[in-house]
Amino acid sequence: MDFLWTPWRMDYIMSDKSSAGCVFCNASQQDNDNEMLIVARGTHNFVILNRFPYNSGHLMIVPYRHQSSLEALSPETRVEMIEMASQAEHILNQVYRPQGFNMGINLGKSAGAGIDTHIHFHIVPRWEGDANFMSTLGQTRVLPEELPRSYQRIKAAWDGAEK
């Protein structure tokens, strides 16, 4: 029998998941971007690493305002969201050299939104064969890089691009 070791998951398994409020609002209001995995902050949105990524480098652009739809956001917020997504594409191309991307927003539970009350834009790097038998049959995702290392690499590239 083969074993897949994912020791970083124990923190999640043992954590108190009953925290009050929105995870995005809570993260944006903290002053420890490293711990919150916030890569960059804009005027209306922030970029955060997904704690439960589909692939290494899975980012989300999240507005500071707690809204559930694009139409509820200001035009400035929507424009900045797309500009940050464009920057994320550039950074992820630089850091990971993916062969493609999935980008988008799931509006509502029925559309697949895990957090449906606070809109967020996903940017997922993709490679040929990244959805192998482990994902397809075993319902298990194998990620080649731990979140802290992904954060360090993406944050360094983002900060370097802003200079």
Order of alpha helices (4+ residues) and beta strands (2+ residues): alpha-alpha-alpha-beta-beta-beta-alpha-beta-beta-alpha-alpha
